[in-house]
Amino acid sequence: MGAGKTTELQRFAERATIAKRKCLMIKYSEDTRYTTDAVVQTHAKRRYDGETVACTKLAEISDRVAEYDLLAIDEGQFFGDLNSFCREQADGGMDIVVAALDGNFKREGFEQVNLLYAACESVEKLSAICVLCGDEASFTHRNISDQQEVLIGGMDLYQPVCRSCYCEKVTATNRARVDAILAKYDGTGRE
C-alpha cells in the first residue's frame, strides 16, 4: 500500500515497450477504483495506456498470452490462480512481472503470492512511508472495522504504517471495539 508497486510495474512495461517487446498489462477486473480499462497508479493516477486486459482469473486469458513477450500483472494478490498461472507461463519461457501485496491488513500472507515466492528468480519488497510517524512502512492498517479479506480500496480504507504504529493502531482499534460492545450491555450480560 503506497510503496510504488504499480509504478514499478508500469516502469517494467514501458521499458519493455522501448525495447520493442510486446507487453500485456493484466489487471484484476473487480478493481474499478479509477477505470476499468487501464492500470492506474493509486496515488499519482498515472495510467498505463499500453495493451491491458482485465480478468478475475488468469486462466481466462491463457489462450491470449503467447503473442506477448512480457506479462505484467497488477494486484496479483487478488488472483486465485496466480501461482499456477505464473509457474506455467514462466516454465514455458514467458517473462512475468507481478506487483502484489504479500500480506493483508492483519499481517497474514496472501497464499497465492507466498506460494509464488519459491518459483521466482527475484523478489523485490518495496516499503512505503508510515503516514503516522514517517518511518519505513511495511504494513497496511485498515481504517474501518470491516473484516472481509478482500476489500478493494485506497487511502480511504487503508494506510501504510510501520510495525510500531501498526501495533499501536491495532491495540487502540481493538480497545475501542471492546468499549463499544461493553457500552451496549447494562452490566447483566444482556443488551
SERO-4910 file (N, C-alpha, C, O; in steps of 0.05 Angstrom, whole numbers):
BEGIN
 pado doro    nc1    nc2    nc3   cac1   cac2   cac3    cc1    cc2    cc3    oc1    oc2    oc3
  Met    A     17    -24      0      0      0      0     18     25      0     31     31     20
  Gly    A     18     39    -22     33     64    -23     63     61    -27     78     80    -23
  Ala    A     72     37    -33    101     32    -36    111     36    -65    135     37    -69
  Gly    A     93     38    -84    102     42   -111    102     17   -128    116     15   -148
  Lys    A     86     -3   -120     85    -29   -135     76    -25   -164     88    -34   -182
  Thr    A     54    -10   -167     43     -6   -193     62     12   -210     64      8   -234
  Thr    A     74     31   -197     94     48   -211    116     31   -222    124     35   -245
  Glu    A    127     13   -207    148     -5   -216    138    -23   -238    153    -27   -258
  Leu    A    114    -33   -236    103    -50   -257    101    -34   -283    108    -45   -304
  Gln    A     91    -10   -281     89      7   -305    116     12   -317    120     13   -341
  Arg    A    136     16   -300    163     21   -309    174     -3   -325    186      0   -346
  Phe    A    170    -27   -315    178    -51   -329    165    -53   -356    177    -59   -376
  Ala    A    138    -47   -357    123    -49   -382    133    -28   -402    135    -34   -425
  Glu    A    138     -4   -392    147     17   -410    175     11   -421    180     16   -445
  Arg    A    193      1   -405    219     -7   -414    218    -29   -435    233    -29   -454
  Ala    A    200    -48   -430    196    -70   -450    187    -59   -476    196    -68   -497
  Thr    A    169    -40   -475    159    -27   -500    181    -13   -515    183    -15   -539
  Ile    A    198      2   -500    221     16   -513    239     -4   -526    251      1   -547
  Ala    A    242    -28   -514    260    -49   -525    246    -65   -547    256    -86   -555
  Lys    A    223    -56   -556    207    -69   -577    197    -96   -569    194   -114   -586
  Arg    A    192   -100   -543    180   -124   -534    150   -119   -530    142    -97   -521
  Lys    A    134   -138   -536    105   -135   -534     96   -143   -505    101   -165   -496
  Cys    A     83   -124   -492     76   -127   -464     45   -127   -461     31   -111   -474
  Leu    A     36   -145   -444      7   -145   -437      5   -139   -407     16   -154   -390
  Met    A     -9   -117   -401    -14   -110   -373    -40   -124   -365    -60   -123   -380
  Ile    A    -40   -137   -342    -64   -152   -333    -73   -140   -307    -57   -137   -288
  Lys    A    -98   -133   -305   -109   -121   -281   -132   -138   -271   -145   -152   -287
  Tyr    A   -137   -137   -245   -160   -151   -233   -185   -136   -240   -188   -113   -234
  Ser    A   -204   -150   -252   -228   -136   -263   -246   -124   -242   -261   -105   -248
  Glu    A   -245   -133   -218   -261   -121   -197   -249    -96   -184   -261    -83   -167
  Asp    A   -224    -90   -192   -211    -65   -183   -219    -43   -202   -205    -39   -223
  Thr    A   -240    -29   -196   -251     -8   -214   -247     19   -201   -262     38   -208
  Arg    A   -228     23   -184   -224     48   -169   -221     72   -188   -233     93   -182
  Tyr    A   -207     70   -209   -202     93   -226   -212     89   -254   -221    108   -267
  Thr    A   -211     64   -264   -220     58   -291   -222     28   -294   -210     13   -278
  Thr    A   -236     19   -314   -238    -10   -318   -220    -19   -341   -216    -43   -345
  Asp    A   -209      0   -356   -194     -8   -380   -164     -2   -379   -150     -5   -399
  Ala    A   -153      6   -356   -125     11   -354   -115      7   -326   -131      8   -307
  Val    A    -89      3   -323    -77      1   -297    -68     30   -289    -54     43   -305
  Val    A    -77     39   -266    -73     67   -257    -58     66   -231    -66     51   -212
  Gln    A    -37     82   -228    -24     85   -203    -43     97   -183    -58    115   -188
  Thr    A    -43     85   -159    -63     93   -139    -60    122   -131    -81    136   -129
  His    A    -36    132   -127    -33    159   -116    -30    180   -137    -42    201   -135
  Ala    A    -13    176   -157     -8    196   -177    -29    195   -199    -31    214   -216
  Lys    A    -44    174   -200    -65    170   -220    -54    169   -249    -68    178   -267
  Arg    A    -29    160   -252    -17    158   -278    -25    132   -291    -22    110   -279
  Arg    A    -36    133   -315    -46    110   -329    -24     96   -345     -6    110   -356
  Tyr    A    -26     70   -348    -11     56   -367    -30     52   -391    -50     39   -388
  Asp    A    -23     63   -414    -41     63   -436    -34     41   -457    -46     41   -479
  Gly    A    -15     24   -450     -9      2   -468    -32    -19   -467    -52    -15   -454
  Glu    A    -27    -41   -481    -48    -62   -482    -53    -73   -454    -35    -82   -440
  Thr    A    -79    -72   -446    -87    -81   -420   -111    -99   -422   -129    -94   -439
  Val    A   -112   -119   -405   -135   -137   -404   -143   -140   -374   -126   -140   -357
  Ala    A   -169   -141   -369   -179   -145   -342   -192   -172   -340   -206   -181   -358
  Cys    A   -188   -186   -317   -200   -212   -313   -201   -217   -283   -189   -203   -267
  Thr    A   -216   -238   -275   -217   -246   -247   -200   -271   -242   -192   -276   -220
  Lys    A   -196   -286   -263   -178   -310   -262   -159   -308   -286   -167   -302   -308
  Leu    A   -134   -313   -280   -114   -310   -302   -118   -332   -323   -111   -327   -346
  Ala    A   -129   -354   -316   -135   -375   -335   -153   -365   -358   -152   -376   -380
  Glu    A   -169   -345   -352   -188   -334   -372   -173   -323   -397   -184   -322   -419
  Ile    A   -148   -315   -393   -133   -302   -415   -109   -319   -424    -94   -310   -441
  Ser    A   -107   -344   -415    -83   -360   -421    -81   -366   -451    -59   -370   -461
  Asp    A   -103   -366   -466   -101   -370   -495    -91   -345   -510    -84   -348   -533
  Arg    A    -90   -322   -497    -81   -297   -510    -52   -291   -506    -41   -275   -521
  Val    A    -39   -303   -486    -13   -292   -477     10   -300   -494     31   -288   -493
  Ala    A      8   -321   -511     30   -330   -527     41   -309   -546     64   -310   -554
  Glu    A     25   -290   -553     34   -269   -572     50   -247   -559     59   -228   -572
  Tyr    A     54   -248   -532     68   -227   -518     96   -237   -508    101   -261   -506
  Asp    A    113   -217   -503    140   -223   -493    141   -220   -462    158   -231   -449
  Leu    A    123   -203   -451    123   -197   -423     94   -195   -413     77   -182   -425
  Leu    A     89   -208   -390     63   -205   -377     68   -189   -352     86   -195   -336
  Ala    A     53   -167   -348     55   -150   -324     29   -152   -309      8   -142   -318
  Ile    A     29   -165   -285      5   -170   -270      3   -151   -246     21   -150   -229
  Asp    A    -18   -135   -246    -22   -116   -223    -41   -128   -203    -59   -143   -210
  Glu    A    -37   -122   -178    -54   -131   -156    -56   -162   -156    -77   -173   -153
  Gly    A    -33   -174   -158    -31   -204   -160    -44   -218   -138    -54   -241   -141
  Gln    A    -45   -206   -114    -57   -219    -91    -86   -227    -94    -97   -244    -80
  Phe    A   -100   -214   -113   -128   -219   -117   -134   -243   -135   -157   -253   -136
  Phe    A   -114   -253   -149   -119   -275   -168   -115   -302   -154    -93   -308   -145
  Gly    A   -136   -318   -153   -135   -344   -140   -118   -364   -154   -111   -385   -143
  Asp    A   -111   -359   -179    -95   -378   -195    -68   -365   -202    -55   -374   -221
  Leu    A    -59   -345   -187    -34   -331   -192    -10   -351   -194      5   -350   -213
  Asn    A     -7   -367   -173     16   -385   -172     17   -405   -196     37   -407   -209
  Ser    A     -5   -419   -201     -5   -439   -222     -1   -426   -250     13   -436   -266
  Phe    A    -15   -403   -254    -13   -389   -280     16   -380   -285     27   -385   -306
  Cys    A     27   -366   -265     54   -355   -269     75   -377   -272     93   -375   -289
  Arg    A     73   -399   -257     92   -421   -260     90   -433   -288    110   -438   -301
  Glu    A     65   -438   -296     62   -450   -323     73   -432   -345     87   -441   -363
  Gln    A     67   -406   -344     76   -388   -364    106   -384   -364    120   -385   -384
  Ala    A    118   -381   -339    147   -378   -337    162   -403   -345    182   -401   -358
  Asp    A    151   -426   -338    164   -451   -346    163   -455   -376    180   -469   -388
  Gly    A    144   -442   -389    142   -442   -418    158   -420   -432    158   -418   -456
  Gly    A    173   -404   -416    191   -384   -427    181   -356   -426    195   -337   -436
  Met    A    158   -351   -415    147   -324   -413    160   -308   -391    165   -319   -369
  Asp    A    166   -283   -396    175   -264   -375    151   -252   -362    132   -243   -375
  Ile    A    151   -253   -335    128   -243   -320    138   -225   -297    157   -231   -284
  Val    A    124   -203   -293    129   -186   -270    102   -183   -256     81   -178   -268
  Val    A    102   -187   -230     78   -186   -214     81   -165   -192    101   -164   -178
  Ala    A     62   -147   -190     60   -128   -168     38   -138   -150     15   -141   -158
  Ala    A     45   -142   -125     25   -153   -106     33   -146    -77     56   -142    -71
  Leu    A     13   -146    -61     18   -145    -32     24   -173    -23     13   -192    -33
  Asp    A     43   -176     -4     48   -203      6     33   -209     31     31   -232     40
  Gly    A     20   -189     44      5   -193     68    -19   -174     69    -19   -153     57
  Asn    A    -40   -183     83    -64   -167     86    -63   -148    110    -42   -146    123
  Phe    A    -85   -136    116    -86   -116    138    -82   -129    165    -78   -115    185
  Lys    A    -84   -155    167    -80   -170    192    -51   -180    194    -44   -193    213
  Arg    A    -34   -173    174     -7   -182    172     -6   -213    167     13   -226    176
  Glu    A    -26   -223    154    -26   -251    146    -20   -252    116    -29   -235    101
  Gly    A     -5   -272    108      3   -274     80    -19   -280     61    -38   -295     67
  Phe    A    -17   -269     37    -35   -277     15    -24   -303      3     -1   -304     -7
  Glu    A    -39   -324      5    -29   -351     -2    -17   -353    -30      5   -363    -32
  Gln    A    -31   -343    -50    -21   -345    -77      6   -331    -81     24   -340    -95
  Val    A      9   -308    -68     34   -293    -70     57   -308    -56     79   -311    -67
  Asn    A     51   -318    -32     71   -332    -17     80   -358    -31    103   -365    -30
  Leu    A     61   -372    -44     68   -396    -59     86   -389    -83    104   -405    -90
  Leu    A     81   -367    -94     97   -359   -118    126   -352   -112    143   -355   -129
  Tyr    A    131   -342    -87    158   -335    -80    179   -356    -87    200   -350    -97
  Ala    A    173   -381    -81    192   -403    -85    198   -407   -115    219   -420   -121
  Ala    A    182   -398   -133    186   -402   -161    197   -378   -176    201   -378   -200
  Cys    A    203   -356   -161    213   -331   -173    243   -330   -174    257   -340   -156
  Glu    A    253   -319   -196    282   -314   -197    290   -291   -179    312   -291   -167
  Ser    A    272   -272   -175    278   -250   -157    252   -238   -146    231   -239   -158
  Val    A    255   -227   -122    233   -214   -109    243   -188    -97    264   -187    -84
  Glu    A    229   -166   -103    237   -140    -92    214   -131    -74    191   -126    -84
  Lys    A    219   -129    -49    199   -120    -30    202    -90    -26    223    -80    -16
  Leu    A    181    -75    -33    182    -46    -30    169    -38     -4    152    -53      7
  Ser    A    176    -15      6    163     -5     30    153     23     24    163     37      7
  Ala    A    132     31     39    121     57     37    132     75     60    151     67     74
  Ile    A    120     97     64    127    115     86    103    114    106     80    118     97
  Cys    A    108    109    131     87    108    151     74    136    152     87    156    157
  Val    A     47    136    149     33    161    149     30    173    177     22    196    180
  Leu    A     37    157    197     35    167    225     61    178    236     60    198    251
  Cys    A     84    165    229    109    175    241    131    181    221    151    193    228
  Gly    A    128    173    196    148    179    175    169    158    172    187    161    155
  Asp    A    169    136    188    188    114    184    181     97    160    160    101    147
  Glu    A    198     77    154    192     58    133    167     42    141    164     33    164
  Ala    A    148     39    123    123     25    128    122     -1    112    122      0     88
  Ser    A    120    -23    126    118    -49    113     91    -62    117     86    -84    108
  Phe    A     73    -48    131     47    -60    137     24    -41    129     28    -17    124
  Thr    A      0    -53    127    -23    -38    120    -44    -39    142    -50    -61    152
  His    A    -53    -16    150    -74    -15    171   -100     -8    157   -102     11    141
  Arg    A   -121    -23    162   -148    -17    151   -161      3    170   -162     -1    194
  Asn    A   -172     24    158   -184     46    174   -212     41    182   -223     57    198
  Ile    A   -224     19    173   -252     13    180   -253    -14    193   -234    -29    191
  Ser    A   -275    -21    206   -276    -46    221   -284    -70    204   -285    -92    215
  Asp    A   -291    -67    179   -298    -89    162   -276   -110    161   -253   -103    156
  Gln    A   -282   -135    166   -262   -156    169   -260   -174    144   -244   -193    145
  Gln    A   -275   -169    123   -273   -187    100   -245   -185     88   -232   -163     89
  Glu    A   -234   -208     78   -207   -208     69   -202   -190     45   -183   -174     45
  Val    A   -219   -192     25   -216   -175      1   -235   -152      3   -259   -155      1
  Leu    A   -223   -129      5   -239   -104      5   -221    -84    -10   -202    -73      1
  Ile    A   -228    -79    -35   -212    -62    -52   -216    -33    -45   -239    -24    -44
  Gly    A   -194    -19    -41   -196      9    -35   -168     21    -34   -148      7    -35
  Gly    A   -167     47    -32   -142     62    -30   -139     74     -2   -145     61     18
  Met    A   -128     98     -2   -122    111     24   -147    118     39   -146    125     63
  Asp    A   -170    116     26   -196    119     41   -201     97     60   -214    101     81
  Leu    A   -190     73     54   -195     49     71   -170     40     85   -171     27    106
  Tyr    A   -146     46     74   -121     35     84   -101     56     88   -102     78     76
  Gln    A    -81     51    105    -58     69    107    -33     52    112    -34     33    127
  Pro    A    -11     60    100     14     47    105     25     55    132     26     79    139
  Val    A     34     35    147     45     41    174     69     23    180     73      2    168
  Cys    A     86     33    198    109     17    207     99     -3    228     76     -2    236
  Arg    A    117    -20    237    109    -40    257     99    -27    283     78    -35    293
  Ser    A    113     -8    293    105      5    318     78     18    316     61     14    334
  Cys    A     73     33    295     47     47    292     25     26    286      2     30    295
  Tyr    A     31      5    272     12    -16    267      2    -28    294    -22    -30    299
  Cys    A     21    -35    311     15    -46    337     -1    -27    354    -20    -35    368
  Glu    A      6     -2    353     -9     19    368    -38     22    357    -57     23    373
  Lys    A    -40     23    331    -67     26    318    -85      2    324   -108      5    331
  Val    A    -74    -22    321    -90    -46    325    -99    -48    355   -122    -54    360
  Thr    A    -81    -42    373    -88    -42    401   -110    -21    407   -129    -27    421
  Ala    A   -107      3    396   -127     24    400   -153     17    387   -174     21    399
  Thr    A   -152      5    364   -177     -3    350   -191    -25    365   -215    -23    369
  Asn    A   -176    -45    374   -189    -67    390   -200    -56    416   -222    -64    424
  Arg    A   -186    -38    429   -196    -26    454   -222    -11    449   -241    -14    465
  Ala    A   -224      4    427   -248     18    420   -271     -1    414   -294      5    422
  Arg    A   -266    -23    401   -287    -42    394   -298    -55    420   -322    -58    423
  Val    A   -280    -63    438   -288    -75    463   -305    -55    479   -326    -62    490
  Asp    A   -296    -30    480   -311     -9    495   -339     -6    483   -358     -2    497
  Ala    A   -341     -6    456   -367     -3    443   -385    -27    449   -409    -23    453
  Ile    A   -374    -51    449   -390    -75    456   -400    -73    485   -423    -78    490
  Leu    A   -382    -67    503   -389    -65    531   -410    -43    536   -426    -46    554
  Ala    A   -409    -22    521   -428      0    525   -456     -9    518   -475      4    528
  Lys    A   -460    -30    502   -486    -40    495   -500    -55    518   -524    -58    519
  Tyr    A   -484    -64    537   -495    -81    558   -499    -65    584   -485    -45    589
  Asp    A   -518    -73    599   -525    -59    624   -512    -70    649   -519    -64    671
  Gly    A   -491    -87    645   -477    -99    668   -488   -127    675   -477   -140    692
  Thr    A   -510   -135    663   -522   -161    668   -514   -182    647   -521   -205    649
  Gly    A   -500   -173    626   -493   -191    604   -514   -192    583   -512   -207    564
  Arg    A   -535   -175    586   -556   -173    566   -557   -145    554   -551   -126    568
  Glu    A   -565   -144    529   -568   -117    517   -592   -103    527   -598    -81    519
***
